[in-house]
């Protein structure tokens, strides 16, 4: 019973982060800002949901698979976000006009 | 005008969240899945409206990560652990698809 309550709390925290990330995807003005807000937020939220699964099942087969999924997601999601930002910059998408600096353009 | 749009979106979203939390007569896992459905609809709006191709790629990546969470909630509340296998497979496919889209945006070939 205690396990289920803690798992439910973690799942609710995760869904809240998911919702904030998707609101950022709607609200922010630029593809880079959207990438920054949504990818980090949604990754953390989904990892929270999977942590709830881990607490709910304990260290059984399902819990171990949830832990594997958390590690995989935490390793690969920043790589995917970085590749998308690089691709967007190289394909010539302009920054928002109120952005203050563009280090990637200076380094080229 | 901008403030009016902000206020309209805020009121609609918070009314939807409070309605699902307090007044909808369904059980808890259905409520959680309805919240995730709101996330899906928001990213679907960005896929439909996005000005450039990079926006659509970002939103598609987000949808892939949200489906993993959906499978995790299904695994908790149906007590069938093969839903987590689906989540792992979906994470792999989503990662490879996003990398391919990023390379395609960059204007390179796939074999470089």
Interface residues (C-beta under 8 A of the other chain):
Chain A: X7 X8 X11 X12 X14 X15 X18 X19 X21 X22 X23 X25 X26 X31 X34 X35 X38 X39 X42 X43 X45 X46 X49 X50 X52 X53 X56 X57 X60 X61 X62 X65 X66 X68 X69 X72 X73 X76 X77 X79 X80 X81 X83 X84 X86 X87 X88 X90 X91 X93
Chain B: X9 X13 X17 X28 X32 X35 X36 X38 X39 X42 X43 X45 X46 X52 X53 X54 X55 X57 X58 X59 X61 X62 X65 X66 X68 X69 X72 X73 X75 X76 X81 X84 X85 X87 X88 X91 X92 X94 X95 X98 X99 X101 X102 X103 X104 X105 X106 X107
